[in-house]
Amino acid sequence: MRTIWNGSISFGLVNIPVGLALATKPAARQSDVSFRTLHRECLTPIKQKRWCPVHEREVERDELVKGWEVAKGEFVVVEEADLEAIMQIDDSKAIEITRFVDASEVDPVYFDRTYYLAPAKEPAAQRPYVLLLRAMQESGKAALGRFVRQGAEHLCLIRPKGDALALETMFLAEDVNSQAEIEEAVAESKVKAPELGLARQVIDSLVGEFEPNELTSQYRQNLRDMLEAKLAGQEVARPEPVAETPVLDLMEALKRSVEEVKDKSSPSAKAKAASKGGSRKRVAARKS
């Protein structure tokens, strides 16, 4: 596994060598297809220029400076030396664990990005890694800590993920918006026992196992299909507009949902689905 940072987990007098590896692809927050901006007339990629409207000319990179806008059109100039002065210089390369907490207490809203913590290659150095992993698995604990990478401080949470340790970089408390307004609105709304019972029936009927392979994007697939069709010179099929869903009474909607689930799970529906599956297999067998 390719690591982007190497250091150690440190707590008390314990130091565990680890490497930091990306758990998701660099462009995971975007589509897997990127676009360039072209001039429609000649299809030439457009260059973005650093233009000063006062001097009406392009500005070179060494003429640029950062500015903090304190009022409309008023800036405090910040030099690179100013930023370098407050950067944290930490040569320890250690993830300092400050506290162990119940993993269930940490709301995922605080998670920013996930990394894997890879153990050292030497068997003797892997043993403390496994020891920490097993202890956290059995206790249900996660570790809060912080580390410095490229001069920037990161708050983090280390947690077991299967038979590996994962590190979540975390947002600061001030970066997470309050949900108090929503909770106040919900507190004023009351639900009736029959409605709650039907809602539970619908939920129970849809209970299943979490399957990561089902986390797919229809948009990404449509984007790939569209680009391949364009490349092949085919006409791109446009999706039909989605009809508006009629507004139903809450109880009526819940009742219909329960009936729909019952119909799908009935013996006749299952037998029909099974016969279709069998016929498809027979057709496939004849083709082969």
LUMMARMI-774900 format. One record per residue (C-alpha): z, y, x; residue in three letters. Coordinates in Angstrom, 3 decimals. Each point is the difference from the previous one (the first is absolute). Layout:
BEGIN
<site><w>Z</w><v>Y</v><u>X</u><rest>Ala</rest></site>
...
***
This chain:
BEGIN
<site><w>0.000</w><v>0.000</v><u>0.000</u><rest>Met</rest></site>
<site><w>-1.028</w><v>3.372</v><u>1.414</u><rest>Arg</rest></site>
<site><w>2.965</w><v>2.365</v><u>0.262</u><rest>Thr</rest></site>
<site><w>-0.195</w><v>3.801</v><u>0.035</u><rest>Ile</rest></site>
<site><w>3.513</w><v>0.568</v><u>1.373</u><rest>Trp</rest></site>
<site><w>2.413</w><v>-2.163</v><u>1.932</u><rest>Asn</rest></site>
<site><w>3.752</w><v>0.427</v><u>0.172</u><rest>Gly</rest></site>
<site><w>3.133</w><v>-1.675</v><u>-1.317</u><rest>Ser</rest></site>
<site><w>2.343</w><v>-0.221</v><u>-2.970</u><rest>Ile</rest></site>
<site><w>3.378</w><v>1.293</v><u>1.077</u><rest>Ser</rest></site>
<site><w>3.381</w><v>-0.308</v><u>-1.725</u><rest>Phe</rest></site>
<site><w>3.361</w><v>-0.175</v><u>1.687</u><rest>Gly</rest></site>
<site><w>-0.571</w><v>-1.682</v><u>3.363</u><rest>Leu</rest></site>
<site><w>-2.956</w><v>-2.042</v><u>-1.311</u><rest>Val</rest></site>
<site><w>-3.605</w><v>0.749</v><u>1.046</u><rest>Asn</rest></site>
<site><w>-2.873</w><v>-2.018</v><u>-1.455</u><rest>Ile</rest></site>
<site><w>-3.480</w><v>0.569</v><u>1.532</u><rest>Pro</rest></site>
<site><w>-2.641</w><v>0.644</v><u>-2.677</u><rest>Val</rest></site>
<site><w>-3.483</w><v>1.381</v><u>-0.400</u><rest>Gly</rest></site>
<site><w>-1.172</w><v>2.164</v><u>-2.895</u><rest>Leu</rest></site>
<site><w>-3.206</w><v>-1.174</v><u>-1.706</u><rest>Ala</rest></site>
<site><w>-1.861</w><v>1.427</v><u>-3.000</u><rest>Leu</rest></site>
<site><w>0.574</w><v>-2.041</v><u>-3.157</u><rest>Ala</rest></site>
<site><w>-2.901</w><v>1.653</v><u>-1.842</u><rest>Thr</rest></site>
<site><w>-3.449</w><v>1.101</v><u>1.096</u><rest>Lys</rest></site>
<site><w>-0.256</w><v>3.623</v><u>1.250</u><rest>Pro</rest></site>
<site><w>-2.146</w><v>0.981</v><u>-2.996</u><rest>Ala</rest></site>
<site><w>2.038</w><v>-1.993</v><u>-2.539</u><rest>Ala</rest></site>
<site><w>0.846</w><v>3.136</v><u>-2.008</u><rest>Arg</rest></site>
<site><w>-3.685</w><v>0.779</v><u>-0.434</u><rest>Gln</rest></site>
<site><w>-3.092</w><v>-1.919</v><u>-0.993</u><rest>Ser</rest></site>
<site><w>-1.396</w><v>-2.328</v><u>2.661</u><rest>Asp</rest></site>
<site><w>-3.219</w><v>2.065</v><u>-0.128</u><rest>Val</rest></site>
<site><w>-0.159</w><v>3.472</v><u>1.545</u><rest>Ser</rest></site>
<site><w>-2.670</w><v>2.623</v><u>-0.629</u><rest>Phe</rest></site>
<site><w>-1.593</w><v>2.751</v><u>2.082</u><rest>Arg</rest></site>
<site><w>-1.068</w><v>3.309</v><u>-1.546</u><rest>Thr</rest></site>
<site><w>-3.783</w><v>0.423</v><u>0.339</u><rest>Leu</rest></site>
<site><w>-2.525</w><v>2.784</v><u>-0.564</u><rest>His</rest></site>
<site><w>-1.872</w><v>-1.203</v><u>-3.097</u><rest>Arg</rest></site>
<site><w>-3.352</w><v>1.314</v><u>1.280</u><rest>Glu</rest></site>
<site><w>-0.110</w><v>-1.850</v><u>3.336</u><rest>Cys</rest></site>
<site><w>2.992</w><v>-2.381</v><u>-0.256</u><rest>Leu</rest></site>
<site><w>1.459</w><v>1.373</v><u>3.227</u><rest>Thr</rest></site>
<site><w>3.801</w><v>-0.233</v><u>0.400</u><rest>Pro</rest></site>
<site><w>1.594</w><v>3.413</v><u>-0.470</u><rest>Ile</rest></site>
<site><w>2.119</w><v>1.438</v><u>2.817</u><rest>Lys</rest></site>
<site><w>3.261</w><v>1.672</v><u>-0.935</u><rest>Gln</rest></site>
<site><w>0.326</w><v>3.298</v><u>1.871</u><rest>Lys</rest></site>
<site><w>3.169</w><v>1.926</v><u>0.830</u><rest>Arg</rest></site>
<site><w>-1.085</w><v>3.363</v><u>-1.414</u><rest>Trp</rest></site>
<site><w>1.878</w><v>3.313</v><u>0.177</u><rest>Cys</rest></site>
<site><w>-1.052</w><v>2.212</v><u>-2.952</u><rest>Pro</rest></site>
<site><w>1.415</w><v>3.159</v><u>1.684</u><rest>Val</rest></site>
<site><w>-2.016</w><v>-0.310</v><u>3.223</u><rest>His</rest></site>
<site><w>-2.823</w><v>-1.858</v><u>-1.785</u><rest>Glu</rest></site>
<site><w>-0.397</w><v>-2.592</v><u>2.735</u><rest>Arg</rest></site>
<site><w>0.852</w><v>-3.570</v><u>0.844</u><rest>Glu</rest></site>
<site><w>3.344</w><v>-0.372</v><u>1.783</u><rest>Val</rest></site>
<site><w>0.485</w><v>-2.326</v><u>2.963</u><rest>Glu</rest></site>
<site><w>2.838</w><v>-2.531</v><u>-0.033</u><rest>Arg</rest></site>
<site><w>1.932</w><v>1.819</v><u>2.757</u><rest>Asp</rest></site>
<site><w>0.100</w><v>3.129</v><u>-2.193</u><rest>Glu</rest></site>
<site><w>1.900</w><v>-1.737</v><u>-2.788</u><rest>Leu</rest></site>
<site><w>3.729</w><v>0.309</v><u>-0.656</u><rest>Val</rest></site>
<site><w>2.318</w><v>-1.343</v><u>-2.709</u><rest>Lys</rest></site>
<site><w>1.493</w><v>2.354</v><u>-2.557</u><rest>Gly</rest></site>
<site><w>2.771</w><v>-0.346</v><u>-2.585</u><rest>Trp</rest></site>
<site><w>-0.817</w><v>2.102</v><u>-3.094</u><rest>Glu</rest></site>
<site><w>3.184</w><v>1.759</v><u>-1.127</u><rest>Val</rest></site>
<site><w>-1.771</w><v>2.261</v><u>-2.516</u><rest>Ala</rest></site>
<site><w>-3.567</w><v>0.515</v><u>-1.174</u><rest>Lys</rest></site>
<site><w>-1.964</w><v>0.790</v><u>3.160</u><rest>Gly</rest></site>
<site><w>3.137</w><v>0.224</v><u>2.186</u><rest>Glu</rest></site>
<site><w>0.521</w><v>-2.645</v><u>2.679</u><rest>Phe</rest></site>
<site><w>2.511</w><v>-0.999</v><u>2.635</u><rest>Val</rest></site>
<site><w>-1.939</w><v>-1.166</v><u>3.057</u><rest>Val</rest></site>
<site><w>1.109</w><v>-3.355</v><u>1.429</u><rest>Val</rest></site>
<site><w>-1.189</w><v>-0.990</v><u>3.469</u><rest>Glu</rest></site>
<site><w>-0.374</w><v>-3.578</v><u>1.189</u><rest>Glu</rest></site>
<site><w>2.796</w><v>0.705</v><u>2.489</u><rest>Ala</rest></site>
<site><w>2.311</w><v>0.851</v><u>-2.915</u><rest>Asp</rest></site>
<site><w>-0.675</w><v>-3.384</v><u>-1.605</u><rest>Leu</rest></site>
<site><w>0.350</w><v>-1.842</v><u>3.297</u><rest>Glu</rest></site>
<site><w>3.403</w><v>1.639</v><u>0.516</u><rest>Ala</rest></site>
<site><w>1.430</w><v>-1.594</v><u>-3.142</u><rest>Ile</rest></site>
<site><w>-1.665</w><v>-3.392</v><u>0.428</u><rest>Met</rest></site>
<site><w>2.506</w><v>-2.761</v><u>0.662</u><rest>Gln</rest></site>
<site><w>-0.300</w><v>-1.562</v><u>3.418</u><rest>Ile</rest></site>
<site><w>1.422</w><v>-3.490</v><u>-0.307</u><rest>Asp</rest></site>
<site><w>-0.728</w><v>-2.416</v><u>2.819</u><rest>Asp</rest></site>
<site><w>2.261</w><v>-2.720</v><u>-1.378</u><rest>Ser</rest></site>
<site><w>-2.709</w><v>-1.360</v><u>-2.327</u><rest>Lys</rest></site>
<site><w>2.727</w><v>-1.354</v><u>-2.229</u><rest>Ala</rest></site>
<site><w>0.222</w><v>-0.358</v><u>-3.760</u><rest>Ile</rest></site>
<site><w>3.637</w><v>0.993</v><u>-0.482</u><rest>Glu</rest></site>
<site><w>1.545</w><v>-1.804</v><u>-2.968</u><rest>Ile</rest></site>
<site><w>2.631</w><v>2.224</v><u>-1.600</u><rest>Thr</rest></site>
<site><w>1.001</w><v>-2.110</v><u>-2.999</u><rest>Arg</rest></site>
<site><w>-0.627</w><v>-3.264</v><u>-1.837</u><rest>Phe</rest></site>
<site><w>-0.402</w><v>0.349</v><u>-3.787</u><rest>Val</rest></site>
<site><w>-0.834</w><v>-2.240</v><u>-2.958</u><rest>Asp</rest></site>
<site><w>-3.781</w><v>-0.229</v><u>-0.028</u><rest>Ala</rest></site>
<site><w>0.001</w><v>0.264</v><u>-3.813</u><rest>Ser</rest></site>
<site><w>1.653</w><v>3.441</v><u>0.190</u><rest>Glu</rest></site>
<site><w>-2.933</w><v>1.665</v><u>1.786</u><rest>Val</rest></site>
<site><w>-2.552</w><v>1.348</v><u>-2.470</u><rest>Asp</rest></site>
<site><w>-3.620</w><v>-0.623</v><u>1.154</u><rest>Pro</rest></site>
<site><w>-0.802</w><v>3.637</v><u>-0.873</u><rest>Val</rest></site>
<site><w>1.439</w><v>0.859</v><u>3.439</u><rest>Tyr</rest></site>
<site><w>-2.457</w><v>-2.291</v><u>1.833</u><rest>Phe</rest></site>
<site><w>-2.872</w><v>1.714</v><u>1.800</u><rest>Asp</rest></site>
<site><w>-1.843</w><v>-2.578</v><u>2.110</u><rest>Arg</rest></site>
<site><w>0.612</w><v>-3.646</v><u>0.879</u><rest>Thr</rest></site>
<site><w>-0.099</w><v>-1.460</v><u>3.506</u><rest>Tyr</rest></site>
<site><w>0.713</w><v>-3.475</v><u>1.352</u><rest>Tyr</rest></site>
<site><w>2.552</w><v>-0.434</v><u>2.761</u><rest>Leu</rest></site>
<site><w>-1.377</w><v>-2.601</v><u>2.398</u><rest>Ala</rest></site>
<site><w>2.407</w><v>-1.929</v><u>2.253</u><rest>Pro</rest></site>
<site><w>-0.419</w><v>-0.201</v><u>3.781</u><rest>Ala</rest></site>
<site><w>-2.133</w><v>-2.816</v><u>1.393</u><rest>Lys</rest></site>
<site><w>2.776</w><v>-1.543</v><u>2.084</u><rest>Glu</rest></site>
<site><w>1.929</w><v>-2.708</v><u>-1.927</u><rest>Pro</rest></site>
<site><w>3.347</w><v>1.281</v><u>1.301</u><rest>Ala</rest></site>
<site><w>-0.752</w><v>3.483</v><u>-1.359</u><rest>Ala</rest></site>
<site><w>-1.128</w><v>-1.405</v><u>-3.376</u><rest>Gln</rest></site>
<site><w>3.365</w><v>-1.629</v><u>-0.712</u><rest>Arg</rest></site>
<site><w>1.914</w><v>3.244</v><u>-0.816</u><rest>Pro</rest></site>
<site><w>-2.948</w><v>1.075</v><u>-2.211</u><rest>Tyr</rest></site>
<site><w>0.271</w><v>-3.230</v><u>-2.009</u><rest>Val</rest></site>
<site><w>3.773</w><v>0.305</v><u>-0.115</u><rest>Leu</rest></site>
<site><w>-0.180</w><v>3.492</v><u>-1.524</u><rest>Leu</rest></site>
<site><w>-2.722</w><v>-1.122</v><u>-2.422</u><rest>Leu</rest></site>
<site><w>2.003</w><v>-2.996</v><u>-1.267</u><rest>Arg</rest></site>
<site><w>3.220</w><v>2.022</v><u>-0.317</u><rest>Ala</rest></site>
<site><w>-1.779</w><v>2.667</v><u>-2.072</u><rest>Met</rest></site>
<site><w>-1.713</w><v>-2.630</v><u>-2.151</u><rest>Gln</rest></site>
<site><w>3.282</w><v>-1.727</v><u>-0.811</u><rest>Glu</rest></site>
<site><w>1.967</w><v>3.204</v><u>-0.611</u><rest>Ser</rest></site>
<site><w>-2.694</w><v>1.854</v><u>-1.964</u><rest>Gly</rest></site>
<site><w>0.462</w><v>2.981</v><u>2.303</u><rest>Lys</rest></site>
<site><w>-2.470</w><v>2.503</v><u>1.413</u><rest>Ala</rest></site>
<site><w>0.527</w><v>2.325</v><u>2.967</u><rest>Ala</rest></site>
<site><w>-0.267</w><v>3.773</v><u>-0.120</u><rest>Leu</rest></site>
<site><w>-0.896</w><v>1.679</v><u>3.270</u><rest>Gly</rest></site>
<site><w>-2.131</w><v>2.501</v><u>1.846</u><rest>Arg</rest></site>
<site><w>-2.325</w><v>0.085</v><u>3.003</u><rest>Phe</rest></site>
<site><w>-2.197</w><v>2.466</v><u>1.865</u><rest>Val</rest></site>
<site><w>-3.718</w><v>-0.591</v><u>0.463</u><rest>Arg</rest></site>
<site><w>-2.393</w><v>2.523</v><u>1.581</u><rest>Gln</rest></site>
<site><w>2.711</w><v>2.651</v><u>-0.116</u><rest>Gly</rest></site>
<site><w>0.561</w><v>-0.338</v><u>-3.745</u><rest>Ala</rest></site>
<site><w>3.157</w><v>-1.381</v><u>-1.580</u><rest>Glu</rest></site>
<site><w>-0.389</w><v>-2.688</v><u>-2.658</u><rest>His</rest></site>
<site><w>2.609</w><v>-1.278</v><u>-2.438</u><rest>Leu</rest></site>
<site><w>-0.515</w><v>-3.668</v><u>-0.745</u><rest>Cys</rest></site>
<site><w>1.218</w><v>-3.089</v><u>-1.788</u><rest>Leu</rest></site>
<site><w>-0.314</w><v>-3.471</v><u>1.539</u><rest>Ile</rest></site>
<site><w>-0.171</w><v>-2.873</v><u>-2.495</u><rest>Arg</rest></site>
<site><w>-0.916</w><v>-3.691</v><u>-0.010</u><rest>Pro</rest></site>
<site><w>-3.527</w><v>-0.708</v><u>-1.245</u><rest>Lys</rest></site>
<site><w>-0.418</w><v>-3.733</v><u>-0.196</u><rest>Gly</rest></site>
<site><w>0.721</w><v>-1.332</v><u>3.485</u><rest>Asp</rest></site>
<site><w>-0.572</w><v>3.345</v><u>1.688</u><rest>Ala</rest></site>
<site><w>1.679</w><v>3.383</v><u>0.258</u><rest>Leu</rest></site>
<site><w>-1.790</w><v>2.964</v><u>-1.543</u><rest>Ala</rest></site>
<site><w>0.707</w><v>3.668</v><u>0.662</u><rest>Leu</rest></site>
<site><w>-0.493</w><v>2.640</v><u>-2.679</u><rest>Glu</rest></site>
<site><w>-0.226</w><v>3.609</v><u>1.118</u><rest>Thr</rest></site>
<site><w>1.802</w><v>2.089</v><u>-2.608</u><rest>Met</rest></site>
<site><w>-0.339</w><v>3.344</v><u>-1.729</u><rest>Phe</rest></site>
<site><w>2.848</w><v>2.485</v><u>0.304</u><rest>Leu</rest></site>
<site><w>2.224</w><v>0.554</v><u>-3.037</u><rest>Ala</rest></site>
<site><w>-1.497</w><v>3.484</v><u>-0.450</u><rest>Glu</rest></site>
<site><w>-3.519</w><v>-1.491</v><u>-0.145</u><rest>Asp</rest></site>
<site><w>0.718</w><v>-2.106</v><u>-3.106</u><rest>Val</rest></site>
<site><w>-0.219</w><v>1.757</v><u>-3.370</u><rest>Asn</rest></site>
<site><w>2.853</w><v>-0.366</v><u>-2.464</u><rest>Ser</rest></site>
<site><w>-0.482</w><v>-2.157</v><u>-3.103</u><rest>Gln</rest></site>
<site><w>2.818</w><v>1.728</v><u>-1.911</u><rest>Ala</rest></site>
<site><w>-2.410</w><v>1.716</v><u>-2.400</u><rest>Glu</rest></site>
<site><w>-1.483</w><v>-3.341</v><u>-1.038</u><rest>Ile</rest></site>
<site><w>3.431</w><v>-1.585</v><u>-0.401</u><rest>Glu</rest></site>
<site><w>1.093</w><v>2.882</v><u>-2.272</u><rest>Glu</rest></site>
<site><w>-3.081</w><v>-0.465</v><u>-2.187</u><rest>Ala</rest></site>
<site><w>0.534</w><v>-3.774</v><u>-0.199</u><rest>Val</rest></site>
<site><w>3.678</w><v>0.439</v><u>-0.894</u><rest>Ala</rest></site>
<site><w>-0.991</w><v>1.892</v><u>-3.164</u><rest>Glu</rest></site>
<site><w>-2.293</w><v>-2.783</v><u>-1.250</u><rest>Ser</rest></site>
<site><w>1.457</w><v>-2.950</v><u>-1.916</u><rest>Lys</rest></site>
<site><w>-1.648</w><v>-3.367</v><u>-0.605</u><rest>Val</rest></site>
<site><w>0.670</w><v>-2.413</v><u>-2.853</u><rest>Lys</rest></site>
<site><w>1.168</w><v>-3.561</v><u>0.538</u><rest>Ala</rest></site>
<site><w>-3.117</w><v>-1.589</v><u>-1.660</u><rest>Pro</rest></site>
<site><w>-2.274</w><v>2.091</v><u>2.250</u><rest>Glu</rest></site>
<site><w>1.945</w><v>-1.045</v><u>3.075</u><rest>Leu</rest></site>
<site><w>-0.191</w><v>-3.652</v><u>-1.031</u><rest>Gly</rest></site>
<site><w>-3.776</w><v>0.116</v><u>-0.402</u><rest>Leu</rest></site>
<site><w>-0.390</w><v>1.847</v><u>3.306</u><rest>Ala</rest></site>
<site><w>1.991</w><v>-2.751</v><u>1.725</u><rest>Arg</rest></site>
<site><w>-2.233</w><v>-2.649</v><u>-1.570</u><rest>Gln</rest></site>
<site><w>-3.090</w><v>1.723</v><u>1.386</u><rest>Val</rest></site>
<site><w>1.597</w><v>0.270</v><u>3.458</u><rest>Ile</rest></site>
<site><w>1.164</w><v>-3.639</v><u>-0.011</u><rest>Asp</rest></site>
<site><w>-3.483</w><v>-1.174</v><u>-0.957</u><rest>Ser</rest></site>
<site><w>-1.503</w><v>1.736</v><u>3.038</u><rest>Leu</rest></site>
<site><w>2.545</w><v>-1.146</v><u>2.595</u><rest>Val</rest></site>
<site><w>-1.551</w><v>-1.620</v><u>3.082</u><rest>Gly</rest></site>
<site><w>0.181</w><v>-0.289</v><u>3.775</u><rest>Glu</rest></site>
<site><w>-0.970</w><v>2.898</v><u>2.266</u><rest>Phe</rest></site>
<site><w>-3.344</w><v>-0.803</v><u>1.629</u><rest>Glu</rest></site>
<site><w>-1.006</w><v>2.436</v><u>2.807</u><rest>Pro</rest></site>
<site><w>-3.601</w><v>-1.259</v><u>-0.172</u><rest>Asn</rest></site>
<site><w>-0.245</w><v>1.530</v><u>-3.470</u><rest>Glu</rest></site>
<site><w>0.462</w><v>3.502</v><u>1.442</u><rest>Leu</rest></site>
<site><w>-3.663</w><v>0.898</v><u>-0.016</u><rest>Thr</rest></site>
<site><w>-1.846</w><v>3.212</v><u>-0.765</u><rest>Ser</rest></site>
<site><w>-2.779</w><v>0.003</v><u>-2.575</u><rest>Gln</rest></site>
<site><w>-1.046</w><v>3.434</v><u>1.276</u><rest>Tyr</rest></site>
<site><w>-0.465</w><v>-1.274</v><u>3.544</u><rest>Arg</rest></site>
<site><w>-2.085</w><v>-2.935</v><u>-1.248</u><rest>Gln</rest></site>
<site><w>-2.117</w><v>2.303</v><u>-2.177</u><rest>Asn</rest></site>
<site><w>-0.447</w><v>2.357</v><u>2.968</u><rest>Leu</rest></site>
<site><w>-1.204</w><v>-2.829</v><u>2.246</u><rest>Arg</rest></site>
<site><w>-2.367</w><v>-1.312</v><u>-2.707</u><rest>Asp</rest></site>
<site><w>-1.409</w><v>3.496</v><u>-0.565</u><rest>Met</rest></site>
<site><w>-0.599</w><v>0.586</v><u>3.728</u><rest>Leu</rest></site>
<site><w>-1.641</w><v>-3.412</v><u>0.436</u><rest>Glu</rest></site>
<site><w>-2.216</w><v>0.655</v><u>-3.014</u><rest>Ala</rest></site>
<site><w>-1.041</w><v>3.381</v><u>1.415</u><rest>Lys</rest></site>
<site><w>-0.689</w><v>-1.593</v><u>3.383</u><rest>Leu</rest></site>
<site><w>-2.221</w><v>-2.574</v><u>-1.702</u><rest>Ala</rest></site>
<site><w>-1.820</w><v>2.719</v><u>-1.954</u><rest>Gly</rest></site>
<site><w>1.299</w><v>-1.184</v><u>-3.349</u><rest>Gln</rest></site>
<site><w>0.954</w><v>2.164</v><u>-2.926</u><rest>Glu</rest></site>
<site><w>3.747</w><v>0.467</v><u>-0.213</u><rest>Val</rest></site>
<site><w>1.456</w><v>-1.315</v><u>-3.291</u><rest>Ala</rest></site>
<site><w>2.282</w><v>2.501</v><u>-1.684</u><rest>Arg</rest></site>
<site><w>3.083</w><v>-1.345</v><u>-1.804</u><rest>Pro</rest></site>
<site><w>0.206</w><v>0.323</v><u>-3.756</u><rest>Glu</rest></site>
<site><w>2.460</w><v>2.662</v><u>-1.194</u><rest>Pro</rest></site>
<site><w>3.361</w><v>-1.439</v><u>-0.979</u><rest>Val</rest></site>
<site><w>0.780</w><v>0.335</v><u>-3.686</u><rest>Ala</rest></site>
<site><w>3.120</w><v>1.952</v><u>-0.874</u><rest>Glu</rest></site>
<site><w>2.992</w><v>-2.131</v><u>-0.942</u><rest>Thr</rest></site>
<site><w>1.122</w><v>0.727</v><u>-3.569</u><rest>Pro</rest></site>
<site><w>3.558</w><v>1.277</v><u>-0.388</u><rest>Val</rest></site>
<site><w>2.183</w><v>-2.660</v><u>-1.651</u><rest>Leu</rest></site>
<site><w>3.514</w><v>0.013</v><u>-1.356</u><rest>Asp</rest></site>
<site><w>2.390</w><v>-1.297</v><u>2.694</u><rest>Leu</rest></site>
<site><w>1.284</w><v>-2.954</v><u>-2.054</u><rest>Met</rest></site>
<site><w>-3.533</w><v>-0.882</v><u>-1.093</u><rest>Glu</rest></site>
<site><w>-1.233</w><v>0.100</v><u>3.617</u><rest>Ala</rest></site>
<site><w>2.858</w><v>-2.266</v><u>1.155</u><rest>Leu</rest></site>
<site><w>-0.631</w><v>-2.486</v><u>-2.812</u><rest>Lys</rest></site>
<site><w>-3.705</w><v>-0.156</v><u>0.816</u><rest>Arg</rest></site>
<site><w>0.792</w><v>-0.531</v><u>3.691</u><rest>Ser</rest></site>
<site><w>2.302</w><v>-2.927</v><u>-0.811</u><rest>Val</rest></site>
<site><w>-2.611</w><v>-1.569</v><u>-2.320</u><rest>Glu</rest></site>
<site><w>-2.714</w><v>0.436</v><u>2.629</u><rest>Glu</rest></site>
<site><w>2.096</w><v>-1.812</v><u>2.609</u><rest>Val</rest></site>
<site><w>0.790</w><v>-2.817</v><u>-2.473</u><rest>Lys</rest></site>
<site><w>-3.699</w><v>-0.441</v><u>-0.784</u><rest>Asp</rest></site>
<site><w>-0.867</w><v>-0.249</v><u>3.704</u><rest>Lys</rest></site>
<site><w>2.747</w><v>-2.537</v><u>0.672</u><rest>Ser</rest></site>
<site><w>-0.691</w><v>-2.185</v><u>-3.046</u><rest>Ser</rest></site>
<site><w>-1.106</w><v>-3.644</v><u>0.605</u><rest>Pro</rest></site>
<site><w>-3.446</w><v>0.643</v><u>-1.499</u><rest>Ser</rest></site>
<site><w>-0.584</w><v>3.004</v><u>2.268</u><rest>Ala</rest></site>
<site><w>1.111</w><v>-1.979</v><u>3.060</u><rest>Lys</rest></site>
<site><w>-2.226</w><v>-2.956</v><u>-0.970</u><rest>Ala</rest></site>
<site><w>-2.959</w><v>2.325</v><u>-0.466</u><rest>Lys</rest></site>
<site><w>0.590</w><v>1.596</v><u>3.411</u><rest>Ala</rest></site>
<site><w>0.342</w><v>-3.443</v><u>1.592</u><rest>Ala</rest></site>
<site><w>-3.256</w><v>-1.212</v><u>-1.575</u><rest>Ser</rest></site>
<site><w>-1.807</w><v>3.071</v><u>1.307</u><rest>Lys</rest></site>
<site><w>1.381</w><v>-0.645</v><u>3.477</u><rest>Gly</rest></site>
<site><w>-1.082</w><v>-3.633</v><u>-0.180</u><rest>Gly</rest></site>
<site><w>-3.513</w><v>0.874</v><u>-1.152</u><rest>Ser</rest></site>
<site><w>-0.343</w><v>2.494</v><u>2.858</u><rest>Arg</rest></site>
<site><w>1.040</w><v>-2.714</v><u>2.462</u><rest>Lys</rest></site>
<site><w>-2.547</w><v>-2.435</v><u>-1.468</u><rest>Arg</rest></site>
<site><w>-2.759</w><v>2.608</v><u>0.276</u><rest>Val</rest></site>
<site><w>1.005</w><v>0.706</v><u>3.611</u><rest>Ala</rest></site>
<site><w>-0.006</w><v>-3.747</v><u>0.733</u><rest>Ala</rest></site>
<site><w>-3.532</w><v>-0.392</v><u>-1.420</u><rest>Arg</rest></site>
<site><w>-1.223</w><v>2.950</v><u>2.103</u><rest>Lys</rest></site>
<site><w>1.503</w><v>-1.497</v><u>3.149</u><rest>Ser</rest></site>
***
